[in-house]
């Protein structure tokens, strides 16, 4: 019997309309053997948390280029915790300044990947932590 694939939700919260990077990441994760669900553009934190619960994912990844990563991640943390998903691996990527890496980690986002991150590093991080 084969082992169940790691299930990943990639969410695109907020009003940011740029999702090429998220789509390319989704393809890289699929090519690496993960099962990936992409939320699509402009999802609310509530929609992303609900999808994570409904899809029973192991990893919740956010792609945020708008600069609103701190309030969006705070809101998601509250919603994911309320739904009992605080034992899942949380990641965020996008336009994230170095000064925000530690505050995001304190919120529970164990993986923080700025726009210059390599897909191989993200795949390795998921394999080692999910």
ABEGO torsion letter per residue (X at the ends): XBBBBBBBBBBBBEABABAAAAAAAAAAAAAAGBBBBBAEBGBBAAAAAAAAAAAGBABBBBBBAAGAAAAAAAAAAAAAAAAGAAABBBBBBEBBBAAAAAAAAAAGBABBBBAABBAAAAAAAAAAAX
